[in-house]
């Protein structure tokens, strides 16, 4: 599907089509080349793609599942944090930063994010309510959909420049 068709859709259909468009550009079966393809995406596309991964993994299995899947590739985690800002999910972002400080004890690859963003250290915890608080903050998918809806021109122009 081309970007002109993608941006004509609405709601979840738009979200799914945009993610499919990004996945096609990345190449679902490209192996190591997937990283290079993802890195070659425009910044807002990387942020949105990474934010979707954060939203779906965190919703399904919490931050533990998300960091288990993605902490080995720090740029993806950084892009997800930027994606939270992109869609105006400031409260979600603050909680995600707190999650980094909690889970860095279990996923040391998160240390560069701690340093880069000057995230204060937290004690090592065996239990936390961060997943519940993150989900209770509000509908992250709704914020994503609102951003998509208001960014059709930006998305089309960005896609056409690369």
Backbone as ProteinMPNN parsed JSONL, in Angstrom:
{"seq_chain_A": "XXXXXXXXXXXXXXXXXXXXXXXXXXXXXXXXXXXXXXXXXXXXXXXXXXXXXXXXXXXXXXXXXXXXXXXXXXXXXXXXXXXXXXXXXXXXXXXXXXXXXXXXXXXXXXXXXXXXXXXXXXXXXXXXXXXXXXXXXXXXXXXXXXXXXXXXXXXXXXXXXX", "coords_chain_A": {"N_chain_A": [[0.855, -1.171, 0.0], [0.56, 2.212, -0.806], [1.664, 5.41, 0.525], [-0.169, 7.454, 0.052], [-2.591, 6.121, -0.091], [-2.686, 5.036, 2.463], [-2.979, 7.263, 4.209], [-5.585, 7.996, 3.765], [-7.204, 6.502, 5.287], [-8.903, 5.812, 8.443], [-8.816, 5.891, 12.066], [-8.228, 2.791, 13.725], [-7.78, 1.3, 11.445], [-6.216, 3.018, 9.918], [-3.965, 3.246, 11.603], [-3.073, 0.542, 11.595], [-2.532, 0.229, 8.84], [-0.556, 2.181, 8.44], [1.487, 1.183, 10.088], [1.917, -1.233, 8.758], [2.85, -0.218, 6.338], [5.275, 0.918, 7.263], [6.539, -1.439, 8.193], [6.838, -2.792, 5.772], [8.692, -1.126, 4.538], [10.833, -1.521, 6.207], [11.27, -4.231, 5.995], [10.253, -7.213, 6.72], [11.496, -9.724, 6.838], [14.217, -9.313, 6.719], [16.453, -9.826, 8.253], [19.605, -8.986, 9.655], [19.734, -6.724, 8.14], [17.425, -5.432, 8.697], [17.812, -3.693, 10.839], [19.435, -1.685, 9.728], [17.618, -0.796, 7.794], [15.508, 0.101, 9.417], [16.84, 2.142, 10.784], [17.229, 3.867, 8.68], [14.803, 4.998, 8.242], [12.765, 7.976, 8.335], [12.976, 10.155, 11.183], [10.495, 10.639, 12.637], [9.012, 8.482, 11.761], [10.485, 6.302, 12.721], [10.156, 6.821, 15.448], [7.359, 6.538, 15.753], [6.994, 3.863, 15.001], [8.564, 2.557, 16.936], [7.209, 3.394, 19.206], [4.755, 2.105, 18.892], [5.613, -0.536, 19.283], [6.419, -0.389, 21.974], [3.935, 0.25, 23.184], [2.313, -2.012, 22.524], [3.81, -4.252, 23.513], [4.161, -3.541, 26.219], [1.512, -3.367, 27.057], [0.686, -6.007, 26.706], [2.511, -7.587, 28.205], [3.782, -6.071, 30.076], [6.43, -3.862, 31.255], [8.616, -5.495, 31.719], [8.403, -7.497, 29.752], [8.589, -5.856, 27.481], [11.193, -4.665, 27.744], [12.729, -6.992, 27.801], [12.458, -7.79, 25.2], [13.418, -5.576, 23.689], [15.573, -4.129, 24.886], [18.141, -4.785, 24.152], [18.703, -3.368, 21.921], [19.285, -0.325, 22.074], [18.71, 2.131, 20.598], [16.085, 1.692, 19.698], [14.559, 1.707, 22.046], [15.093, 4.313, 22.876], [13.911, 5.727, 20.772], [11.265, 5.025, 21.201], [10.721, 6.372, 23.59], [10.993, 8.986, 22.64], [8.89, 8.903, 20.874], [6.729, 8.868, 22.602], [6.749, 11.519, 23.438], [6.309, 12.695, 20.947], [3.587, 12.067, 20.393], [2.347, 13.374, 22.414], [2.187, 12.192, 24.922], [2.942, 12.809, 27.68], [2.733, 12.13, 30.45], [2.814, 9.351, 30.293], [5.414, 9.132, 29.327], [6.987, 10.045, 31.493], [6.499, 7.976, 33.295], [7.537, 5.853, 31.828], [10.235, 6.542, 31.838], [10.714, 6.211, 34.551], [10.32, 3.476, 34.626], [12.538, 2.618, 33.155], [14.544, 3.207, 35.019], [13.919, 1.395, 36.978], [14.04, -1.11, 35.698], [16.618, -1.229, 34.682], [18.283, -2.558, 36.361], [17.866, -5.188, 35.778], [18.122, -5.305, 33.083], [20.836, -4.388, 31.901], [21.65, -3.133, 29.553], [20.188, -0.873, 29.299], [21.494, 1.158, 30.512], [22.881, 3.253, 29.02], [20.714, 4.896, 28.317], [19.84, 5.757, 30.776], [22.033, 7.357, 31.494], [22.204, 9.225, 29.346], [19.742, 10.583, 29.51], [19.787, 11.489, 32.049], [18.494, 10.063, 34.126], [17.352, 9.47, 37.334], [18.735, 7.064, 39.593], [17.114, 4.139, 40.821], [16.292, 2.02, 43.623], [16.995, -1.525, 43.526], [14.261, -3.424, 42.718], [11.932, -6.026, 43.467], [9.305, -6.165, 43.062], [6.855, -4.088, 41.518], [4.542, -1.448, 40.787], [4.54, -0.228, 38.362], [3.665, -0.993, 35.793], [0.866, -1.091, 36.011], [0.351, 1.587, 36.721], [1.277, 2.906, 34.432], [-0.485, 1.949, 32.451], [-2.876, 2.842, 33.555], [-2.696, 5.532, 33.19], [-3.828, 6.41, 30.89], [-5.281, 6.128, 27.585], [-3.074, 5.081, 25.445], [-3.029, 4.177, 22.825], [-5.158, 5.643, 21.802], [-4.043, 8.231, 21.885], [-2.017, 7.873, 20.024], [-3.568, 7.433, 17.723], [-4.896, 9.876, 17.512], [-2.725, 11.569, 17.001], [-1.875, 10.513, 14.53], [-4.112, 11.157, 12.964], [-4.052, 13.949, 12.989], [-1.731, 14.425, 11.654], [-1.553, 13.83, 8.968], [-0.701, 15.236, 6.595], [1.972, 15.837, 7.241], [2.973, 13.221, 7.503], [2.613, 12.229, 4.891], [4.209, 14.059, 3.406], [6.702, 13.565, 4.584], [7.111, 10.891, 3.908], [7.355, 11.122, 1.155], [9.724, 12.448, 0.837], [11.826, 10.758, 1.153]], "CA_chain_A": [[0.0, 0.0, 0.0], [1.367, 3.432, -0.826], [1.336, 6.33, 1.61], [-1.374, 8.206, -0.303], [-3.733, 5.283, 0.296], [-2.645, 4.872, 3.92], [-3.473, 8.435, 4.928], [-7.023, 8.177, 3.552], [-7.914, 5.66, 6.254], [-9.165, 6.417, 9.748], [-8.812, 5.056, 13.262], [-7.353, 1.625, 13.827], [-7.392, 0.912, 10.083], [-5.106, 3.91, 9.57], [-2.839, 2.807, 12.43], [-2.586, -0.741, 11.073], [-1.967, 0.432, 7.505], [0.695, 2.925, 8.569], [2.482, 0.239, 10.613], [2.228, -2.157, 7.663], [3.695, 0.557, 5.43], [6.606, 0.98, 7.874], [7.11, -2.784, 8.186], [7.273, -3.094, 4.406], [9.925, -0.37, 4.286], [11.896, -2.136, 7.011], [11.489, -5.579, 5.471], [9.99, -8.098, 7.851], [12.387, -10.886, 6.848], [15.507, -8.829, 6.227], [17.554, -10.17, 9.15], [20.405, -7.866, 10.168], [19.445, -5.549, 7.33], [16.282, -4.741, 9.282], [18.3, -2.591, 11.666], [19.829, -0.608, 8.815], [16.394, -0.272, 7.174], [14.802, 0.868, 10.443], [17.624, 3.356, 11.023], [17.123, 4.763, 7.525], [13.493, 5.654, 8.247], [12.744, 9.315, 8.939], [12.889, 10.127, 12.64], [9.135, 10.474, 13.167], [8.567, 7.131, 11.44], [11.133, 5.43, 13.725], [9.518, 7.069, 16.739], [6.023, 5.942, 15.769], [7.169, 2.408, 14.959], [9.062, 2.15, 18.255], [6.135, 3.636, 20.17], [3.805, 1.004, 18.76], [6.197, -1.706, 19.944], [6.305, -0.158, 23.416], [2.529, 0.169, 23.568], [1.794, -3.379, 22.436], [4.525, -5.146, 24.432], [3.866, -3.159, 27.602], [0.115, -3.725, 27.315], [0.544, -7.469, 26.764], [3.328, -8.266, 29.202], [4.439, -5.124, 30.968], [7.762, -3.371, 30.894], [9.554, -6.615, 31.706], [8.333, -8.094, 28.416], [9.104, -4.889, 26.522], [12.65, -4.547, 27.836], [13.31, -8.275, 27.409], [12.436, -7.827, 23.743], [14.038, -4.452, 22.984], [16.687, -3.428, 25.539], [19.424, -5.069, 23.512], [18.882, -2.38, 20.868], [18.962, 0.92, 22.777], [18.042, 3.139, 19.77], [14.643, 1.426, 19.633], [13.996, 2.195, 23.307], [15.171, 5.778, 22.838], [12.898, 6.204, 19.827], [9.952, 4.863, 21.843], [10.579, 7.498, 24.516], [10.749, 10.157, 21.804], [7.552, 8.726, 20.332], [5.775, 9.31, 23.622], [6.71, 12.977, 23.323], [5.712, 12.989, 19.642], [2.123, 11.98, 20.43], [1.836, 14.141, 23.546], [1.951, 11.302, 26.061], [3.952, 13.241, 28.65], [2.646, 11.335, 31.683], [3.337, 8.028, 29.946], [6.872, 9.245, 29.193], [7.564, 10.099, 32.834], [6.44, 6.623, 33.857], [8.48, 5.016, 31.076], [11.561, 6.854, 32.374], [10.787, 5.521, 35.841], [10.478, 2.045, 34.322], [13.942, 2.415, 32.787], [15.353, 3.198, 36.248], [13.597, 0.16, 37.711], [14.428, -2.319, 34.968], [18.037, -1.23, 34.338], [18.919, -3.561, 37.223], [17.672, -6.501, 35.144], [18.512, -5.147, 31.682], [21.896, -3.384, 31.978], [21.79, -2.404, 28.291], [19.459, 0.391, 29.428], [22.35, 2.136, 31.183], [23.112, 4.473, 28.231], [19.527, 5.754, 28.383], [19.907, 6.376, 32.102], [23.047, 8.405, 31.46], [21.858, 10.248, 28.351], [18.577, 11.358, 29.945], [19.991, 11.83, 33.47], [17.422, 9.442, 34.901], [17.861, 9.101, 38.659], [18.727, 5.636, 39.904], [16.169, 3.659, 41.828], [16.79, 0.777, 44.203], [16.565, -2.749, 42.858], [12.965, -3.87, 43.231], [11.438, -7.302, 42.96], [7.915, -5.913, 42.701], [6.557, -2.688, 41.23], [3.232, -1.208, 40.192], [4.763, 0.652, 37.228], [2.833, -1.402, 34.652], [-0.502, -0.647, 36.283], [0.305, 3.055, 36.659], [1.446, 3.291, 33.027], [-1.74, 1.664, 31.749], [-3.937, 3.657, 34.138], [-2.479, 6.925, 32.811], [-4.739, 6.737, 29.796], [-5.292, 5.34, 26.36], [-1.946, 5.432, 24.589], [-3.441, 3.965, 21.435], [-5.968, 6.804, 21.43], [-3.121, 9.335, 21.61], [-1.372, 7.564, 18.745], [-4.543, 7.64, 16.649], [-5.117, 11.319, 17.406], [-1.55, 12.113, 16.335], [-1.947, 10.122, 13.123], [-5.174, 11.921, 12.305], [-3.654, 15.354, 12.837], [-0.413, 14.497, 11.003], [-1.62, 13.231, 7.621], [0.147, 15.973, 5.652], [3.357, 15.612, 7.664], [3.328, 11.84, 7.178], [2.742, 12.109, 3.432], [5.391, 14.819, 2.967], [7.893, 12.865, 5.057], [7.277, 9.676, 3.093], [7.737, 11.49, -0.202], [11.069, 13.037, 0.792], [12.869, 9.725, 1.293]], "C_chain_A": [[0.903, 1.237, 0.0], [0.84, 4.417, 0.219], [0.088, 7.147, 1.314], [-2.631, 7.425, 0.065], [-3.828, 5.152, 1.813], [-3.318, 6.05, 4.614], [-4.948, 8.732, 4.671], [-7.849, 7.4, 4.574], [-8.127, 6.406, 7.569], [-9.012, 5.384, 10.849], [-7.805, 3.929, 13.226], [-6.918, 1.146, 12.447], [-6.2, 1.737, 9.608], [-3.842, 3.479, 10.31], [-2.234, 1.527, 11.865], [-1.92, -0.569, 9.711], [-0.643, 1.182, 7.57], [1.801, 2.003, 9.099], [2.878, -0.79, 9.558], [3.143, -1.48, 6.637], [5.13, 0.621, 5.973], [7.285, -0.384, 7.857], [7.585, -3.187, 6.789], [8.569, -2.364, 4.073], [11.101, -0.967, 5.05], [12.258, -3.494, 6.432], [11.394, -6.589, 6.584], [10.963, -9.267, 7.955], [13.803, -10.527, 6.425], [16.683, -9.162, 7.14], [18.263, -8.936, 9.666], [20.147, -6.59, 9.384], [18.239, -4.783, 7.853], [16.732, -3.547, 10.112], [18.685, -1.416, 10.782], [18.6, 0.017, 8.163], [15.605, 0.569, 8.164], [15.525, 2.194, 10.682], [17.519, 4.346, 9.875], [15.753, 5.432, 7.426], [13.63, 7.082, 8.771], [12.465, 9.209, 10.44], [11.474, 9.908, 13.162], [8.577, 9.091, 12.85], [9.185, 6.124, 12.42], [10.442, 5.585, 15.071], [8.142, 6.401, 16.81], [6.116, 4.419, 15.807], [7.604, 1.881, 16.327], [7.989, 2.34, 19.329], [5.087, 2.54, 20.094], [4.325, -0.24, 19.466], [6.107, -1.573, 21.46], [4.866, -0.361, 23.876], [2.042, -1.278, 23.574], [2.492, -4.329, 23.411], [4.195, -4.824, 25.884], [2.439, -3.55, 27.961], [-0.042, -5.232, 27.505], [1.32, -8.119, 27.895], [4.096, -7.353, 30.124], [5.813, -4.706, 30.466], [8.79, -4.491, 30.884], [9.576, -7.253, 30.316], [8.919, -7.146, 27.374], [10.631, -4.827, 26.556], [13.351, -5.864, 27.494], [13.423, -8.361, 25.888], [13.354, -6.781, 23.116], [15.26, -3.819, 23.637], [18.047, -3.718, 24.909], [19.712, -4.115, 22.355], [18.394, -1.026, 21.401], [18.298, 1.966, 21.874], [16.528, 2.929, 19.648], [13.962, 1.946, 20.896], [14.017, 3.721, 23.35], [14.107, 6.356, 21.914], [11.495, 6.064, 20.421], [9.699, 6.001, 22.828], [10.306, 8.794, 23.758], [9.352, 10.106, 21.204], [6.472, 9.127, 21.323], [5.632, 10.821, 23.606], [6.006, 13.389, 22.032], [4.191, 13.033, 19.712], [1.517, 12.701, 21.627], [1.518, 13.316, 24.773], [2.979, 11.588, 27.162], [3.912, 12.44, 29.95], [3.154, 9.916, 31.448], [4.863, 8.057, 29.889], [7.54, 9.276, 30.567], [7.566, 8.72, 33.481], [7.378, 5.673, 33.123], [9.915, 5.278, 31.53], [11.76, 6.19, 33.736], [10.991, 4.023, 35.628], [11.915, 1.725, 33.914], [14.787, 2.313, 34.05], [15.095, 1.958, 37.091], [14.212, -1.046, 37.013], [15.886, -2.338, 34.523], [18.792, -2.257, 35.184], [18.865, -4.954, 36.593], [18.103, -6.497, 33.681], [19.569, -4.043, 31.607], [22.123, -2.607, 30.679], [21.065, -1.066, 28.326], [20.321, 1.497, 30.042], [22.628, 3.38, 30.337], [21.913, 5.429, 28.235], [19.505, 6.475, 29.722], [20.858, 7.568, 32.067], [22.64, 9.556, 30.539], [20.734, 11.159, 28.833], [18.653, 11.763, 31.414], [18.835, 11.312, 34.338], [17.983, 9.047, 36.26], [17.751, 7.592, 38.894], [17.645, 5.324, 40.925], [16.746, 2.38, 42.429], [16.283, -0.426, 43.404], [15.294, -3.247, 43.53], [12.637, -5.254, 42.682], [9.964, -7.21, 42.593], [7.722, -4.421, 42.478], [5.155, -2.596, 40.631], [3.341, -0.344, 38.939], [3.889, 0.282, 36.03], [1.407, -0.906, 34.827], [-0.608, 0.879, 36.157], [0.425, 3.553, 35.224], [0.131, 3.1, 32.272], [-2.887, 2.525, 32.266], [-3.831, 5.13, 33.747], [-3.405, 7.342, 31.673], [-4.479, 5.891, 28.568], [-4.177, 5.787, 25.416], [-2.29, 5.213, 23.119], [-4.284, 5.145, 20.951], [-5.108, 8.015, 21.119], [-2.393, 9.124, 20.288], [-2.317, 7.866, 17.583], [-4.815, 9.128, 16.431], [-3.947, 11.972, 16.677], [-1.574, 11.768, 14.843], [-2.944, 10.993, 12.371], [-4.754, 13.364, 12.047], [-2.358, 15.517, 12.039], [-0.4, 13.925, 9.594], [-0.677, 13.919, 6.628], [1.618, 15.758, 5.972], [3.817, 14.217, 7.274], [3.528, 11.681, 5.672], [3.992, 12.834, 2.934], [6.675, 14.124, 3.378], [8.163, 11.634, 4.219], [7.773, 10.011, 1.695], [9.138, 12.062, -0.302], [12.168, 12.0, 0.91], [12.772, 8.709, 0.199]], "O_chain_A": [[1.895, 1.289, 0.728], [-0.273, 4.276, 0.726], [-0.645, 7.501, 2.238], [-3.627, 8.014, 0.486], [-4.923, 5.158, 2.376], [-4.138, 5.855, 5.511], [-5.509, 9.632, 5.297], [-9.053, 7.62, 4.704], [-7.593, 7.496, 7.772], [-9.068, 4.178, 10.611], [-6.678, 4.092, 12.758], [-5.807, 0.64, 12.291], [-5.285, 1.212, 8.972], [-2.774, 3.363, 9.708], [-1.02, 1.44, 11.679], [-0.866, -1.151, 9.455], [0.291, 0.857, 6.837], [2.929, 2.044, 8.606], [4.043, -1.177, 9.474], [4.087, -2.089, 6.135], [6.086, 0.402, 5.229], [8.471, -0.483, 7.542], [8.616, -3.845, 6.645], [9.443, -2.916, 3.404], [12.238, -0.918, 4.582], [13.432, -3.859, 6.386], [12.36, -6.8, 7.318], [11.226, -9.75, 9.055], [14.507, -11.349, 5.838], [17.816, -8.804, 6.82], [17.627, -7.961, 10.064], [20.324, -5.491, 9.91], [18.042, -3.62, 7.501], [16.09, -2.497, 10.083], [18.303, -0.279, 11.055], [18.545, 1.236, 7.995], [15.088, 1.628, 7.808], [14.889, 3.245, 10.773], [17.703, 5.546, 10.078], [15.565, 6.336, 6.612], [14.523, 7.362, 9.571], [11.797, 8.281, 10.895], [11.27, 9.073, 14.043], [7.748, 8.579, 13.602], [8.507, 5.212, 12.893], [10.173, 4.597, 15.754], [7.804, 5.774, 17.814], [5.396, 3.766, 16.562], [7.075, 0.882, 16.813], [7.881, 1.533, 20.252], [4.582, 2.093, 21.124], [3.575, -0.923, 20.165], [5.761, -2.53, 22.151], [4.616, -1.068, 24.853], [1.42, -1.715, 24.542], [1.827, -5.13, 24.068], [3.973, -5.729, 26.689], [2.191, -4.021, 29.071], [-0.807, -5.68, 28.358], [0.854, -9.093, 28.487], [4.965, -7.802, 30.871], [6.28, -5.136, 29.411], [9.747, -4.437, 30.111], [10.646, -7.518, 29.768], [9.659, -7.573, 26.488], [11.283, -4.926, 25.517], [14.456, -5.848, 26.952], [14.373, -8.938, 25.36], [14.006, -7.065, 22.111], [15.937, -3.024, 22.985], [19.0, -2.967, 25.118], [20.838, -4.06, 21.862], [17.242, -0.643, 21.201], [17.384, 2.648, 22.338], [15.778, 3.895, 19.511], [12.899, 2.561, 20.817], [13.061, 4.346, 23.811], [13.475, 7.362, 22.24], [10.631, 6.903, 20.166], [8.591, 6.534, 22.893], [9.484, 9.605, 24.184], [8.702, 11.139, 21.043], [5.43, 9.659, 20.94], [4.528, 11.347, 23.744], [5.201, 14.32, 22.026], [3.571, 13.938, 19.152], [0.305, 12.646, 21.835], [0.67, 13.699, 25.58], [3.777, 10.724, 27.525], [4.964, 12.105, 30.495], [3.841, 9.347, 32.296], [5.526, 7.126, 30.345], [8.55, 8.605, 30.78], [8.534, 8.342, 34.142], [7.955, 4.778, 33.741], [10.722, 4.351, 31.603], [12.837, 5.673, 34.036], [11.742, 3.381, 36.362], [12.449, 0.68, 34.285], [15.649, 1.44, 34.151], [15.971, 1.524, 37.84], [14.828, -1.899, 37.653], [16.357, -3.364, 34.032], [19.83, -2.765, 34.76], [19.726, -5.793, 36.853], [18.411, -7.543, 33.11], [19.25, -2.897, 31.288], [22.725, -1.533, 30.703], [21.303, -0.213, 27.471], [19.904, 2.654, 30.081], [22.613, 4.484, 30.882], [22.093, 6.644, 28.164], [19.188, 7.663, 29.791], [20.529, 8.652, 32.549], [22.727, 10.724, 30.919], [20.764, 12.367, 28.595], [17.698, 12.314, 31.96], [18.283, 12.037, 35.167], [18.997, 8.352, 36.325], [16.804, 6.942, 38.452], [17.313, 6.148, 41.778], [17.591, 1.731, 41.814], [15.275, -0.345, 42.702], [15.252, -3.463, 44.741], [13.023, -5.599, 41.565], [9.436, -8.076, 41.894], [8.338, -3.595, 43.151], [4.654, -3.555, 40.044], [2.34, 0.218, 38.493], [3.42, 1.171, 35.32], [0.812, -0.365, 33.896], [-1.552, 1.393, 35.556], [-0.247, 4.51, 34.839], [-0.309, 3.988, 31.542], [-3.775, 2.899, 31.5], [-4.775, 5.893, 33.951], [-3.721, 8.523, 31.53], [-3.576, 5.055, 28.535], [-4.332, 6.761, 24.678], [-1.876, 5.995, 22.263], [-4.134, 5.591, 19.814], [-5.407, 8.757, 20.183], [-2.176, 10.068, 19.529], [-1.922, 8.476, 16.59], [-4.949, 9.579, 15.293], [-4.155, 12.837, 15.826], [-1.324, 12.626, 13.997], [-2.657, 11.497, 11.286], [-5.069, 13.929, 11.0], [-1.936, 16.643, 11.778], [0.662, 13.571, 9.081], [0.06, 13.249, 5.905], [2.422, 15.522, 5.07], [4.927, 14.046, 6.77], [4.501, 11.068, 5.233], [4.75, 12.286, 2.133], [7.636, 14.093, 2.61], [9.307, 11.359, 3.858], [8.541, 9.244, 1.114], [9.692, 12.157, -1.397], [13.343, 12.341, 0.775], [13.566, 7.769, 0.157]]}, "name": "protein", "num_of_chains": 1, "seq": "XXXXXXXXXXXXXXXXXXXXXXXXXXXXXXXXXXXXXXXXXXXXXXXXXXXXXXXXXXXXXXXXXXXXXXXXXXXXXXXXXXXXXXXXXXXXXXXXXXXXXXXXXXXXXXXXXXXXXXXXXXXXXXXXXXXXXXXXXXXXXXXXXXXXXXXXXXXXXXXXXX"}
